[in-house]
Amino acid sequence: MEHSFWRSRWQNDQLGFHLSFVHPILKRNLPAYALPPRARIFLPLCGKTLDIGWLLGQGYRVIGAELSELAVSQLFDELDVTPEFSAWVGGQCWCHGKLMVFQGDIFRLTAEDLGPVDMVYDRAALVALPPAMRPAYAEQILALAGTAPQLLITFEYDPAEKDGPPFPVLPEEVERLYGERHAITELSRKDVLQDSLNFREAGVTRFVEVSWRLTPKRAS
């Protein structure tokens, strides 16, 4: 999707994807990853999610990637911290303490920029992209994070009832995108329609939230 689409969503406060609470899937499943203290967790297309503040409070280091400068500015404002800035080839890097956010084009980010990654938490990135962009996105995540484990959240609904984003991503696509290098386990599946007025108003009759654990396969 065009960069202007997402910038417009932030400028017009069209933030139906932004939750006003820490995601329960993250809180419920993170302990099972048994991450070391001060582990580095990568959040692609992070927006200003409250999950970041929660992760920081657990002692983790958080690295985000986000296109919208407005989103990153609001994130740091809401955390009530003042960032330091540095340039990178795709945009501007915002840093404070254990938080680093690469604001700009995620497809220009490199593993050298990002540094080591202990886990990827993809709450709303893969589902934000149309089908044609998802293979390139998945390849970029693998290039950035290698075989780091992932916690991935996807959605399933009838695409005839609603235009994304978020877009539906079915289990076979998760397997196709990530199955070569990760073992994929479904963690939870829930129809969250009654929790989401936006989708009820859009006429969707079923909106299923699915969480996945992606575990790196051992080299044979």
C-alpha positions in Angstrom: 0.0 0.0 0.0 1.1 3.5 -0.6 2.9 5.4 2.2 0.4 8.2 1.8 -2.4 5.8 2.8 -1.0 5.2 6.2 0.2 8.8 6.8 -3.4 9.9 6.0 -4.8 7.4 8.5 -2.7 8.8 11.2 -3.3 12.5 10.2 -7.0 11.9 10.2 -7.0 9.9 13.4 -8.4 6.8 11.7 -6.9 4.4 14.2 -9.3 1.5 14.5 -6.3 -0.8 14.6 -4.9 0.9 17.7 -6.0 -0.8 21.0 -6.6 1.1 24.2 -5.1 -1.7 26.3 -2.2 -4.1 26.2 -3.0 -7.0 24.0 -4.0 -10.0 26.1 -2.5 -12.4 23.6 0.9 -10.9 24.3 0.5 -11.0 28.1 -0.8 -14.5 28.0 1.8 -16.0 25.7 5.1 -14.1 26.3 6.2 -16.1 29.4 6.3 -19.3 27.3 9.0 -17.8 25.1 11.4 -17.9 28.1 13.3 -14.9 26.9 16.5 -13.9 28.7 16.6 -10.7 30.8 16.9 -7.6 28.6 16.0 -9.5 25.5 15.5 -7.4 22.3 12.0 -7.7 20.9 11.2 -6.4 17.4 7.8 -4.9 16.7 7.3 -4.2 12.9 4.9 -1.5 11.9 4.4 -0.8 15.6 2.4 2.4 15.6 2.0 3.7 19.1 0.8 0.4 20.6 0.6 0.3 24.4 2.3 -3.1 24.2 5.6 -1.2 23.9 5.3 0.4 27.3 4.2 -2.9 28.9 7.3 -4.7 27.4 9.6 -2.0 28.6 8.1 -2.4 32.0 8.9 -6.1 31.9 12.6 -5.2 31.5 12.9 -5.9 27.8 14.5 -3.8 25.1 12.1 -2.9 22.3 13.0 -2.1 18.7 10.1 -0.8 16.6 9.7 0.1 12.9 7.0 2.5 11.9 6.4 4.6 8.8 4.4 7.5 10.4 6.4 10.2 12.1 3.2 11.3 13.8 2.7 7.8 15.3 6.2 7.7 16.7 5.9 11.2 18.1 2.7 10.2 19.9 4.3 7.0 21.2 7.1 8.9 22.9 4.8 11.6 24.1 2.5 9.0 25.7 5.5 7.3 27.3 6.4 10.8 28.6 10.0 10.5 27.5 12.2 12.7 25.2 13.9 10.8 22.4 17.3 11.3 20.9 17.5 11.3 17.1 19.9 9.9 14.6 19.6 9.4 10.8 19.4 6.1 9.0 19.1 5.5 5.3 15.3 5.0 5.4 14.4 7.8 7.8 15.1 8.8 11.4 15.9 6.7 14.5 14.2 7.7 17.8 15.9 6.4 20.9 15.3 6.6 24.7 16.6 4.1 27.2 15.6 0.6 26.2 13.4 1.8 23.3 14.5 2.4 19.7 12.1 3.1 16.8 13.2 3.2 13.2 10.8 5.7 11.7 10.6 5.3 7.9 10.4 2.6 5.3 10.8 -0.9 6.9 11.9 -2.3 3.5 15.1 -0.1 3.7 15.9 -1.4 7.2 18.9 -3.8 7.4 19.9 -6.4 10.0 23.0 -4.3 10.6 20.7 -1.3 11.5 18.5 -3.5 13.7 21.1 -5.5 15.6 20.3 -8.8 17.3 16.7 -9.9 17.7 15.5 -12.3 20.3 11.8 -12.3 19.3 9.5 -10.8 16.7 6.1 -9.6 17.9 3.8 -9.0 14.9 0.5 -7.8 16.2 -0.7 -5.7 13.3 1.9 -5.7 10.5 1.3 -8.7 8.3 -2.4 -8.2 8.4 -2.0 -4.5 7.4 -0.6 -5.5 4.0 -2.5 -6.6 0.9 -1.7 -10.1 -0.5 0.8 -8.9 -3.1 3.0 -7.3 -0.5 3.0 -10.0 2.1 5.7 -12.3 0.6 8.2 -9.4 0.4 7.3 -8.4 3.9 7.8 -11.9 5.3 11.2 -12.1 3.5 12.2 -8.8 5.0 11.3 -9.9 8.5 13.3 -13.1 8.0 16.3 -11.1 6.7 16.1 -8.7 9.7 15.5 -11.2 12.5 16.7 -14.5 11.0 15.2 -17.5 12.8 14.1 -15.6 15.9 10.9 -16.9 17.3 7.8 -15.0 16.5 4.4 -14.2 18.1 2.1 -13.5 15.2 -1.5 -12.4 15.2 -3.7 -12.8 12.1 -7.4 -12.3 11.3 -9.9 -14.4 9.3 -13.1 -13.0 7.8 -15.0 -13.1 4.5 -13.2 -10.6 2.3 -16.4 -10.1 0.3 -17.9 -8.4 3.4 -15.1 -5.9 4.0 -12.1 -4.3 2.3 -8.9 -4.4 4.4 -6.8 -3.3 6.1 -6.7 -5.3 8.2 -6.7 -8.1 5.7 -7.6 -11.8 6.3 -4.6 -14.1 6.4 -5.4 -17.8 6.4 -3.3 -20.6 8.0 -2.0 -21.9 4.7 -0.6 -18.5 3.9 1.2 -18.3 7.3 2.7 -21.7 6.5 3.7 -20.7 3.0 5.4 -17.5 4.2 7.2 -18.8 7.3 7.0 -22.6 7.3 10.3 -23.3 5.6 12.3 -21.8 8.5 9.8 -22.1 11.4 7.6 -24.7 13.0 4.1 -23.1 13.2 1.8 -23.7 16.1 -1.7 -22.2 16.5 -2.0 -20.8 20.0 -5.6 -19.4 20.1 -8.6 -18.7 17.9 -11.5 -16.5 18.8 -14.3 -14.7 17.1 -13.8 -11.2 18.4 -16.6 -9.5 16.5 -18.5 -8.5 19.6 -15.3 -6.8 20.9 -15.0 -4.6 17.8 -17.7 -2.1 17.0 -15.8 -1.0 13.8 -16.1 -4.4 12.2 -19.7 -4.8 13.3 -20.6 -1.5 11.6 -18.7 -2.6 8.5 -21.1 -5.5 8.1 -18.7 -8.3 8.9 -20.5 -11.4 10.2 -17.5 -13.2 11.5 -14.1 -11.8 12.6 -11.7 -14.4 14.0 -8.4 -13.4 15.7 -5.8 -16.1 15.5 -2.4 -16.2 17.3 0.6 -18.2 16.2 3.9 -19.2 17.7 6.7 -19.5 15.1 9.6 -21.5 16.5 12.8 -21.7 14.5 13.5 -25.1 13.0 16.8 -26.7 13.8 19.2 -27.0 10.9 19.4 -30.6 9.7 
